[in-house]
Amino acid sequence: MDLKRLLLGSRETIAGTVYGTIVVLATVTAGATAYEHKLWELAGIAAVTVLLLWIAHVYSHGLGESLAVERRLTADELGAIAVRELSVPLAAVLPIAAIVLGALGVFRDATALWIAVGIGVATLTVQGLRYARLERLSAWGTLVTLSINLALGLAIVGLKVIVAH
């Protein structure tokens, strides 16, 4: 699997990439004010939050599939779900990397947080475009899909602005 597909997703992973991006954006936004000068802690909180939600995501999918096939899943089947849903935590890699770069002093703290949010919004935009292209949506359908994805991202950006002031 190449790095672009790993970090930005594929046809099979669009849902997980969008979900993981929203989770990391929400976590970063919620913690931005309290942890602006504690970026290592914020990066850790974001990483742990995304990983815990990924585990819950895998578990809940496992329960659903177990009920669908009317038996307990094997370890291999559960492992396959975990691999299939890796897009959830992988979506957090680039935003968290921006925060870590801020913690290392490469960027000012506030700049690192805005870069992380910008990466998340860009990821949501790319996923909306990818979905529209794969589904061969009309120009109108593409616009609607992009609007929904951007509305999610921009709502989180708005929350960040409100919480910070």
KOLGUGU-477331 format. One record per residue: x, y, z of N, C-alpha, C, O in turn; residue in one letter. Coordinates in steps of 0.02 Angstrom, whole numbers, padded with zeros to 5 digits, always signed. Last residue first. Layout:
BEGIN
XYZXYZXYZXYZA...
! end
This chain:
BEGIN
-00609+01612+01090-00622+01683+01106-00671+01689+01161-00688+01745+01181H-00599+01478+01068-00537+01515+01079-00549+01586+01101-00504+01618+01129A-00729+01440+01040-00698+01416+01102-00636+01457+01119-00623+01470+01177V-00746+01499+00913-00790+01518+00969-00757+01500+01036-00757+01540+01082I-00648+01433+00838-00647+01505+00843-00687+01528+00904-00665+01571+00942V-00692+01301+00849-00626+01320+00873-00621+01395+00884-00594+01418+00935K-00816+01310+00786-00813+01294+00857-00746+01313+00886-00743+01338+00942L-00770+01334+00656-00810+01384+00691-00810+01373+00766-00805+01420+00805G-00711+01210+00632-00669+01271+00632-00706+01327+00669-00676+01363+00710V-00827+01133+00634-00776+01121+00685-00728+01181+00690-00708+01200+00744I-00888+01185+00523-00924+01189+00587-00874+01178+00644-00878+01211+00696A-00797+01149+00425-00802+01219+00444-00841+01230+00508-00829+01278+00544L-00820+01009+00418-00754+01036+00436-00758+01107+00460-00727+01125+00510G-00956+01006+00380-00933+00971+00440-00867+01001+00464-00859+01016+00523L-00951+01081+00263-00992+01105+00319-00970+01071+00383-00967+01104+00436A-00873+00998+00182-00845+01062+00205-00885+01090+00263-00856+01121+00308L-00964+00893+00162-00899+00881+00194-00869+00945+00221-00843+00946+00277N-01070+00965+00100-01081+00928+00163-01015+00917+00199-01010+00929+00259I-01006+01017-00013-01037+01061+00036-01047+01027+00102-01035+01056+00155S-00970+00901-00083-00918+00945-00056-00946+00991-00002-00914+01003+00048L-01101+00856-00113-01055+00815-00074-01000+00857-00043-00985+00851+00017T-01148+00964-00193-01183+00945-00131-01137+00905-00085-01133+00919-00025V-01055+00960-00299-01062+01020-00257-01096+01004-00191-01074+01029-00138L-01084+00834-00352-01017+00848-00325-01019+00908-00279-00989+00907-00225T-01215+00856-00395-01201+00806-00344-01133+00816-00311-01126+00808-00251G-01188+00954-00495-01231+00970-00438-01218+00921-00380-01210+00942-00323W-01111+00880-00584-01081+00939-00553-01121+00959-00491-01092+00978-00440A-01145+00707-00543-01151+00766-00585-01116+00824-00550-01093+00818-00493S-01035+00573-00497-01088+00620-00482-01088+00678-00533-01036+00694-00561L-00962+00452-00495-00978+00487-00558-01038+00534-00550-01085+00535-00590R-00913+00398-00384-00984+00387-00396-01008+00419-00461-01067+00414-00479E-00783+00446-00391-00794+00374-00393-00867+00357-00408-00881+00307-00441L-00807+00586-00380-00776+00557-00440-00791+00482-00446-00810+00458-00499R-00863+00595-00252-00901+00619-00310-00873+00589-00374-00911+00570-00418A-00757+00543-00174-00822+00510-00175-00861+00530-00238-00889+00487-00272Y-00660+00641-00200-00647+00571-00217-00713+00533-00222-00724+00495-00269R-00720+00755-00145-00705+00752-00217-00695+00680-00240-00718+00660-00293L-00724+00714-00011-00786+00732-00047-00776+00729-00122-00819+00702-00158G-00588+00699+00014-00632+00640+00018-00698+00653-00017-00726+00609-00049Q-00544+00831+00000-00519+00779-00045-00564+00718-00045-00578+00690-00097V-00614+00888+00109-00626+00911+00041-00604+00858-00010-00641+00842-00056T-00556+00822+00216-00628+00815+00205-00646+00836+00134-00689+00805+00102L-00425+00870+00201-00439+00799+00195-00513+00787+00181-00531+00746+00139T-00444+01006+00228-00421+00985+00161-00436+00911+00150-00456+00892+00095A-00478+00996+00363-00527+01023+00316-00508+01003+00244-00552+00985+00205V-00356+00943+00412-00419+00907+00420-00471+00930+00370-00505+00890+00339G-00266+01045+00381-00256+00978+00352-00321+00938+00356-00340+00904+00308I-00321+01145+00462-00320+01153+00390-00310+01086+00354-00342+01073+00303G-00292+01093+00589-00362+01102+00568-00366+01108+00492-00411+01080+00461V-00152+01098+00582-00186+01034+00594-00259+01038+00571-00284+00992+00539A-00134+01235+00566-00112+01190+00513-00147+01122+00520-00170+01094+00471I-00181+01279+00690-00218+01297+00629-00197+01254+00569-00239+01238+00527W-00082+01222+00772-00153+01202+00780-00193+01219+00718-00235+01180+00696L+00031+01289+00726+00028+01216+00721-00045+01192+00727-00065+01147+00690A-00002+01420+00763+00007+01403+00692+00001+01327+00683-00032+01305+00636T+00001+01411+00902-00063+01427+00868-00059+01408+00794-00108+01384+00766A+00141+01381+00921+00087+01337+00944+00023+01349+00906-00007+01301+00880D+00247+01401+00777+00218+01427+00839+00159+01383+00856+00130+01351+00813R+00344+01261+00716+00292+01312+00708+00274+01340+00776+00285+01308+00828F+00450+01194+00773+00453+01209+00702+00402+01264+00685+00416+01307+00643V+00442+01152+00904+00464+01220+00891+00470+01238+00818+00493+01293+00802G+00386+01033+00936+00459+01033+00925+00486+01103+00911+00547+01112+00906L+00254+01067+00936+00285+01050+01001+00361+01050+00996+00396+01065+01044A+00236+01080+00798+00230+01138+00841+00263+01126+00909+00297+01170+00935G+00251+00947+00763+00299+00996+00737+00296+01061+00776+00347+01094+00787L+00138+00898+00827+00204+00878+00851+00257+00926+00825+00304+00944+00862V+00041+00954+00744+00043+00973+00815+00112+00956+00845+00140+00995+00883I+00068+00887+00626+00073+00960+00628+00079+00985+00700+00117+01031+00714A+00038+00757+00666+00108+00773+00647+00117+00849+00648+00170+00873+00669A-00099+00766+00680-00058+00757+00740+00015+00773+00726+00049+00801+00769I-00135+00777+00542-00149+00831+00590-00107+00826+00654-00083+00876+00680P-00079+00650+00495-00054+00715+00471-00073+00773+00518-00030+00814+00533L-00151+00549+00573-00077+00554+00570-00054+00623+00550-00012+00653+00584V-00286+00529+00568-00261+00575+00620-00186+00587+00614-00160+00632+00647A-00311+00432+00477-00332+00500+00460-00305+00551+00510-00302+00611+00494A-00275+00318+00543-00227+00346+00495-00247+00417+00475-00204+00457+00457L-00387+00283+00619-00330+00314+00652-00280+00344+00603-00246+00393+00620P-00472+00250+00500-00493+00294+00555-00433+00323+00591-00426+00385+00593V-00411+00157+00420-00415+00225+00394-00438+00274+00449-00424+00333+00444S-00426+00033+00474-00366+00071+00493-00368+00143+00468-00331+00186+00493L-00528-00052+00440-00546+00012+00472-00486+00052+00495-00494+00101+00532E-00464-00164+00391-00508-00127+00346-00523-00057+00374-00531-00009+00336R-00403-00207+00510-00362-00183+00454-00404-00141+00407-00382-00087+00385V-00517-00245+00583-00470-00195+00610-00427-00166+00554-00417-00105+00552A-00569-00344+00501-00609-00284+00513-00562-00228+00537-00566-00171+00514I-00467-00438+00513-00482-00409+00447-00523-00345+00453-00513-00298+00416A-00480-00471+00648-00419-00438+00624-00430-00405+00556-00404-00350+00544G-00600-00539+00642-00597-00476+00680-00535-00436+00659-00538-00375+00654L-00555-00648+00567-00609-00605+00542-00610-00538+00577-00619-00486+00545E-00458-00702+00653-00439-00678+00586-00492-00632+00557-00475-00582+00525D-00536-00740+00761-00485-00688+00770-00464-00659+00703-00452-00599+00697A-00706-00759+00705-00640-00785+00721-00593-00726+00732-00608-00669+00714T-00861-00713+00779-00809-00704+00728-00745-00736+00752-00731-00740+00812L-00997-00818+00822-00941-00776+00842-00892-00771+00785-00882-00818+00747R-01144-00807+00716-01092-00844+00753-01039-00795+00775-01035-00738+00751R-01225-00745+00618-01254-00787+00671-01204-00834+00704-01219-00892+00718E-01189-00649+00532-01171-00718+00512-01195-00770+00564-01186-00830+00555V-01239-00538+00600-01260-00550+00531-01246-00622+00509-01285-00652+00473A-01173-00543+00723-01246-00553+00721-01270-00569+00650-01316-00610+00642L-01045-00516+00675-01058-00578+00711-01133-00594+00711-01153-00651+00700S-01062-00387+00625-01048-00442+00578-01060-00510+00611-01083-00557+00578E-01086-00318+00746-01135-00319+00692-01124-00376+00643-01172-00409+00622G-00967-00342+00817-01031-00364+00844-01083-00369+00788-01120-00419+00784L-00876-00280+00728-00871-00351+00742-00935-00379+00771-00957-00434+00751G-00917-00148+00739-00924-00182+00674-00920-00258+00683-00956-00295+00650H-00881-00129+00873-00951-00125+00854-00964-00157+00786-01015-00189+00776S-00740-00147+00865-00780-00190+00908-00853-00189+00885-00885-00242+00879Y-00705-00041+00780-00691-00111+00760-00735-00159+00800-00764-00205+00772V-00746+00065+00863-00773+00057+00795-00764-00015+00771-00811-00046+00745H-00665+00049+00973-00738+00044+00981-00772+00033+00914-00821-00005+00910A-00542+00072+00909-00555+00008+00941-00630-00003+00950-00656-00057+00937I-00565+00205+00870-00553+00154+00818-00567+00085+00848-00599+00043+00816W-00573+00267+00994-00633+00265+00952-00626+00215+00895-00675+00185+00873L-00440+00247+01034-00495+00217+01073-00559+00214+01031-00595+00164+01034L-00372+00322+00935-00361+00250+00942-00417+00216+00980-00439+00162+00961L-00421+00451+00959-00434+00419+00894-00424+00343+00900-00464+00305+00873V-00372+00470+01091-00444+00474+01076-00460+00438+01011-00507+00398+01008T-00234+00459+01073-00269+00410+01115-00344+00410+01100-00375+00357+01096V-00212+00572+00990-00194+00505+00968-00232+00452+01007-00259+00405+00978A-00257+00678+01072-00288+00666+01006-00274+00595+00983-00319+00561+00958A-00169+00665+01180-00242+00659+01191-00276+00643+01125-00320+00600+01122I-00047+00689+01115-00060+00625+01148-00134+00613+01159-00159+00558+01147G-00065+00820+01073-00051+00768+01023-00066+00699+01053-00095+00656+01019A-00079+00881+01198-00135+00881+01151-00125+00828+01097-00173+00794+01079L+00049+00861+01252-00009+00832+01284-00068+00828+01236-00104+00777+01234E+00124+00936+01162+00138+00864+01169+00078+00829+01201+00058+00775+01179W+00073+01066+01180+00057+01029+01119+00073+00955+01123+00039+00914+01092L+00035+01168+01272+00052+01100+01294+00039+01053+01236-00001+01006+01241K-00021+01284+01235+00050+01286+01252+00074+01220+01282+00127+01216+01314H-00152+01241+01210-00114+01277+01158-00040+01279+01173+00001+01276+01127E-00242+01174+01289-00177+01142+01277-00135+01179+01226-00086+01151+01200Y-00359+01248+01298-00328+01223+01360-00257+01197+01349-00216+01200+01395A-00383+01273+01161-00374+01328+01209-00337+01303+01270-00289+01335+01293T-00391+01142+01100-00346+01195+01076-00333+01249+01127-00275+01269+01137A-00478+01039+01128-00421+01048+01172-00376+01107+01155-00328+01120+01191G-00574+01048+01028-00596+01049+01098-00538+01063+01145-00547+01096+01196A-00491+01036+00914-00530+01097+00926-00550+01102+01000-00544+01156+01030T-00443+00906+00928-00396+00962+00926-00433+01027+00943-00408+01068+00981V-00565+00835+00924-00521+00830+00982-00473+00889+00985-00464+00919+01038T-00614+00868+00796-00654+00885+00856-00610+00884+00919-00617+00927+00962A-00512+00816+00716-00527+00887+00715-00566+00908+00778-00550+00959+00808L-00522+00679+00747-00461+00716+00766-00473+00791+00764-00447+00826+00807V-00654+00654+00699-00635+00640+00769-00574+00680+00789-00573+00712+00842V-00644+00687+00564-00690+00724+00607-00672+00714+00681-00675+00762+00720I-00550+00590+00525-00534+00661+00518-00579+00703+00563-00556+00749+00597T-00621+00472+00546-00560+00485+00584-00540+00558+00582-00516+00586+00631G-00726+00491+00450-00740+00483+00521-00678+00500+00563-00683+00538+00611Y-00652+00496+00329-00695+00553+00349-00708+00550+00425-00702+00600+00459V-00592+00369+00335-00551+00429+00332-00591+00491+00353-00565+00533+00390T-00703+00285+00335-00658+00286+00393-00615+00348+00395-00601+00375+00448G-00755+00314+00207-00796+00324+00267-00751+00329+00329-00760+00374+00371A-00649+00278+00119-00673+00347+00124-00710+00359+00189-00698+00409+00223I-00600+00152+00093-00586+00181+00159-00611+00253+00167-00595+00286+00217T-00620+00105-00033-00643+00063+00022-00638+00098+00090-00669+00076+00139E-00557+00203-00110-00629+00191-00118-00657+00154-00057-00711+00170-00032R-00442+00269+00013-00458+00240-00053-00534+00232-00056-00570+00253-00010S-00330+00380+00103-00385+00334+00094-00393+00311+00022-00356+00331-00023G-00224+00455+00142-00282+00491+00116-00341+00445+00100-00395+00468+00085L-00126+00367+00192-00145+00426+00231-00209+00460+00207-00245+00490+00247L-00122+00260+00098-00121+00247+00169-00148+00306+00209-00189+00298+00254L-00112+00324-00024-00172+00284-00010-00178+00271+00066-00233+00272+00093R+00016+00382-00005-00043+00424-00020-00107+00386-00002-00151+00414+00030K+00099+00268+00015+00089+00317+00069+00027+00360+00057-00010+00374+00104L+00032+00110-00046+00074+00169-00050+00055+00220+00003+00001+00216+00033D+00042-00059+00000+00000+00000+00000+00044+00062+00000+00090+00067+00041M
! end
